[in-house]
Amino acid sequence: FIVQLVFSYDAKVDNAPSEDETEALVDSAKEVTPAPVNRTGLHIYISKPTMHLFVVNGNDSVVFSCGIACGIRKGDKTGKGDYRTPEGDFSISGMFNSTDWIHRTRDGRAVKGCYGPRFLRLRTGRFSGIGIHGTNAPGSIGRRASEGCIRVNSANIMTIFNNYAYEGMPVVVSGVVFFWER
């Protein structure tokens, strides 16, 4: 039921928050907790090749999916500022209301709303400031548009936050197509 789409590479950054900026915002933010819902056994799988996020239950059944935007450059993240989304087995280490976060653009403007209404910080090990978040640029979904984070439409980040996400939730970010996408 998943249709694989081919997206063109677009090297343009549309107000993408930097890793340092994201890390500073997360460090100073207050965590928020979603309403209690049974989230036992849920995992997030992110497919960079198909630009999709999947919430999967313990039986490997997809219970929610949506499009994403990821790092501008293809491949696994190797260093800070390389515009790649890290690949691997991670977990959610914090859940934040990012509605009022301000992003400073390269030309010095202060833009509110770049992160959408929620930010799910990922524990990636080597890299800080990486997360799954909403966006004020819905046209970026389906494209390589970020500096490393995973963007979803703001309505989708609220669905993920309210119904599925929990601190410690496993998140797999892959550079290959998952079996249920074939």
Helices and strands as residue ranges (DSSP letters): H 19-28, E 43-47, E 52-56, E 62-67, E 70-71, E 88-97, E 102-104, E 110-112, E 118-123, E 131-133, G 138-140, E 144-146, E 150-151, H 154-163, E 170-174, G 179-181
